[in-house]
Amino acid sequence: MAGYTYPIESGPNAGDHLLFTAYAGRVAGYTKVKSRDDQPSQEVVGTVQLFLPENIKNTTKQNFQNTNDGTALSGIANIFEQGNADNPPEMSGVLKTIKGIIGGGGDALTASLGAGGESATLAAQALGRSTAAANRHTLYQGPGYRSFSYAYNLMPKSEKESDVLTDIIEFFRMNMSPELSGNAGNFFTPPNYFELKYMIDGTESKHLNKIKPCVLTDFDVEFGGNGSFGMFASSGAPSVVNLSMTFQEVQLITRSDVKAGY
């Protein structure tokens, strides 16, 4: 198992750091049929220990959709409401028929009309009535997946530290990449997944949020900076390296997860 620490003088499990652990195996929400499972199949591939970034962000998002025209059922209800007062004679029979269907126990009709309201709105407008546009609803669609982004401006102090940084870059890129499978290489084996932990004084922080299993979706490397492309004289390794990375959880966060520190 590979283990890398930057800066190298900090030593493994020392002080405050962000610990990245890469796993091969199957995990719920990603490579298992189940979306939640407390028993992932874990095979540790390696770890990277970096100092805590300047900013740590935890964004929670819930997804909602607003209806545009209310529901079809509310549109018909609006027609009924005004229909008793000023129905044209030619429409009275139609409205009586619709009222009879609903009044006779129209559960199926109610279910079928509960989603889209465009037809009812058009019907109301054709009759010169008020439309159902004011009777709108907000529909809950579930939580969004959390993402975590980190940016590092790294300036190795020695060629040895530069070599470690090169290994770290390879570690992340290897574990976020797929492999070809099948006799003809027509399929991808999914990339490995990661576990991230905020470590304070060598133990997981009780104040910063926990993170569910993640996949690494973006990893950018920029060599050079500070006005010039600096290199170590003997090896030619860049003396300034900027890293930016984004991880996405593969499991959704619920109230019980928030209570547990996620």
C-alpha positions in Angstrom: 0.0 0.0 0.0 1.3 3.4 -1.0 1.3 6.2 1.5 2.4 9.8 0.8 2.7 12.8 3.0 3.2 16.4 2.0 5.1 18.3 3.3 7.4 15.4 4.1 8.6 16.8 7.4 5.2 16.7 8.9 5.2 12.9 9.1 2.3 10.4 8.8 -0.7 11.1 11.1 0.9 14.2 12.6 -0.8 17.5 13.3 -3.8 18.8 11.3 -4.3 17.4 7.8 -6.7 16.1 5.2 -6.4 12.4 4.8 -7.3 10.9 1.4 -7.7 7.1 1.3 -8.3 5.3 -2.0 -10.2 2.0 -2.1 -10.7 -0.7 -4.6 -13.9 -2.8 -4.1 -17.6 -2.2 -4.1 -19.5 0.5 -2.3 -23.2 1.4 -2.1 -24.4 4.1 -4.4 -21.5 3.5 -6.9 -20.6 -0.1 -7.6 -23.3 -1.8 -5.6 -27.0 -2.1 -6.4 -27.9 -0.7 -3.0 -27.8 3.1 -2.6 -26.9 2.8 1.1 -24.9 0.2 2.9 -22.8 0.3 6.0 -20.6 -2.6 4.8 -18.6 -1.6 1.8 -16.1 -4.1 0.2 -12.9 -2.2 1.1 -9.4 -2.9 -0.2 -7.0 0.0 0.7 -5.0 1.0 -2.3 -3.1 3.9 -0.7 -3.3 7.2 1.2 -2.3 10.8 0.7 -1.9 13.2 3.6 -2.0 17.0 2.7 -2.2 20.0 5.0 -5.6 21.4 5.6 -6.6 23.9 2.8 -7.2 27.5 3.7 -11.0 27.1 3.3 -13.2 24.1 3.9 -16.7 24.3 2.5 -19.8 22.1 3.1 -22.7 22.8 0.8 -26.0 21.1 1.3 -28.5 21.3 -1.6 -32.2 20.2 -1.8 -33.9 20.0 -5.2 -37.4 21.4 -5.8 -39.5 22.0 -8.9 -42.2 24.6 -9.2 -45.3 23.8 -11.3 -46.1 26.4 -14.0 -49.9 26.1 -14.2 -51.0 24.5 -11.1 -52.6 21.0 -11.5 -55.2 20.0 -14.0 -57.6 19.2 -11.1 -57.3 22.7 -9.7 -58.0 24.1 -13.2 -61.2 22.1 -13.5 -62.1 23.2 -10.0 -61.8 26.8 -11.1 -64.1 26.2 -14.0 -66.6 24.7 -11.6 -66.3 27.6 -9.2 -67.3 30.2 -11.8 -69.4 27.9 -13.9 -72.4 27.9 -11.5 -72.8 31.6 -11.9 -72.3 32.3 -15.5 -72.1 29.1 -17.6 -73.2 29.6 -21.2 -76.1 27.2 -21.9 -74.1 25.2 -24.4 -71.5 24.2 -21.7 -73.9 23.3 -18.9 -74.2 19.7 -20.0 -70.5 19.3 -20.4 -69.8 20.6 -16.9 -72.6 18.5 -15.4 -71.0 15.4 -17.0 -67.5 16.2 -15.6 -69.0 17.0 -12.2 -70.8 13.7 -12.3 -67.6 11.8 -13.0 -65.7 13.5 -10.1 -68.6 13.4 -7.8 -69.1 9.7 -8.4 -65.8 8.9 -6.8 -63.2 9.9 -9.4 -60.0 8.7 -7.6 -58.4 7.6 -10.8 -59.3 10.8 -12.5 -57.9 12.8 -9.6 -54.6 10.9 -9.8 -54.3 11.3 -13.5 -55.1 15.1 -13.4 -52.8 15.9 -10.5 -49.6 16.4 -12.4 -49.8 18.7 -15.4 -52.1 21.7 -15.6 -51.7 23.0 -19.2 -54.9 21.3 -20.5 -57.0 22.6 -17.7 -55.6 26.1 -18.2 -56.4 26.0 -21.9 -59.9 24.8 -21.2 -60.5 27.6 -18.7 -59.2 30.2 -21.1 -61.4 28.9 -23.9 -64.4 29.4 -21.6 -63.3 32.9 -20.7 -62.7 31.9 -17.1 -59.8 32.5 -14.8 -56.9 30.1 -15.3 -55.3 27.8 -12.7 -52.0 29.7 -12.9 -52.3 31.1 -9.4 -52.8 27.6 -7.9 -49.2 26.4 -8.1 -47.2 23.9 -6.0 -43.6 23.2 -5.1 -42.6 19.6 -5.6 -39.7 18.0 -3.7 -37.3 16.0 -5.8 -34.8 14.9 -3.3 -31.4 16.0 -2.0 -28.4 16.8 -4.2 -25.1 15.0 -4.1 -22.5 17.0 -2.1 -19.2 18.0 -3.8 -16.0 19.0 -2.1 -13.3 21.1 -3.8 -9.8 21.8 -2.6 -7.0 24.0 -4.0 -3.3 23.8 -3.1 -0.4 26.1 -4.1 2.6 23.9 -3.4 6.3 24.8 -3.5 8.5 21.9 -2.7 11.5 22.7 -0.6 13.7 20.0 -1.9 14.0 17.6 -4.8 13.0 14.8 -2.5 9.8 16.7 -1.7 9.3 17.3 -5.4 9.5 13.6 -6.1 6.9 12.9 -3.4 4.6 15.5 -5.1 5.0 13.8 -8.4 4.0 10.5 -6.8 0.9 12.2 -5.2 -0.2 13.5 -8.6 0.1 10.1 -10.1 -1.8 8.6 -7.1 -4.8 10.8 -7.6 -4.8 10.4 -11.4 -4.4 6.6 -11.3 -7.3 6.1 -8.8 -9.7 8.4 -10.6 -9.1 6.6 -14.0 -10.9 3.5 -15.3 -9.4 0.4 -16.7 -10.4 -1.4 -19.8 -12.0 -4.9 -19.4 -13.5 -7.6 -21.5 -11.8 -9.7 -24.1 -11.9 -6.9 -26.7 -11.5 -4.1 -24.1 -15.0 -2.8 -24.8 -15.9 -2.0 -21.2 -14.6 0.2 -18.4 -13.9 -1.0 -14.9 -15.1 1.9 -12.7 -12.4 4.0 -11.0 -11.6 3.5 -7.4 -13.4 5.5 -4.7 -12.1 7.7 -1.9 -12.6 8.3 1.8 -11.8 11.8 3.0 -11.2 12.8 6.7 -10.4 16.1 8.3 -7.8 15.2 11.0 -7.1 17.5 13.9 -4.2 16.6 16.2 -4.1 13.2 14.6 -7.8 12.3 15.1 -10.9 13.0 13.0 -12.4 16.4 13.7 -15.6 16.6 15.7 -16.4 20.0 14.4 -15.8 19.7 10.6 -18.3 17.6 8.7 -17.8 13.9 7.9 -17.8 12.9 4.2 -19.4 9.9 2.6 -17.5 7.7 0.1 -16.5 9.8 -2.9 -15.4 9.6 -6.5 -12.8 12.1 -7.8 -14.5 13.9 -10.7 -11.9 16.6 -11.5 -8.2 16.9 -10.9 -6.2 19.8 -12.4 -2.5 20.3 -12.2 -0.8 23.6 -13.1 3.0 23.7 -13.2 4.9 27.0 -12.6 3.8 30.3 -11.3 5.0 33.4 -9.3 6.1 35.1 -12.5 8.3 32.3 -14.0 8.6 28.6 -14.6 10.9 27.6 -11.8 12.7 24.2 -11.8 15.2 22.3 -9.6 18.6 22.5 -11.2 19.6 18.9 -11.2 16.2 17.2 -11.8 14.3 19.8 -13.8 11.2 19.1 -11.6 8.9 22.2 -11.3 9.4 24.2 -8.2 5.8 25.5 -8.1 2.8 23.2 -8.5 -0.9 24.2 -8.2 -3.4 21.4 -7.6 -7.2 21.7 -7.6 -9.5 18.7 -7.1 -13.2 18.0 -6.8 -14.8 15.0 -5.1 -18.4 14.0 -5.2 -20.2 11.8 -2.6 -21.9 8.7 -4.0 -24.5 8.6 -1.3 -27.2 11.1 -0.4 -27.3 12.9 2.9 -30.4 12.4 5.1 -31.4 13.9 8.5 -29.9 10.9 10.3 -26.6 11.5 8.5 -26.6 15.1 9.5 -27.2 14.0 13.1 -24.2 11.7 12.8 -21.9 14.5 11.7 -22.1 14.4 7.9 
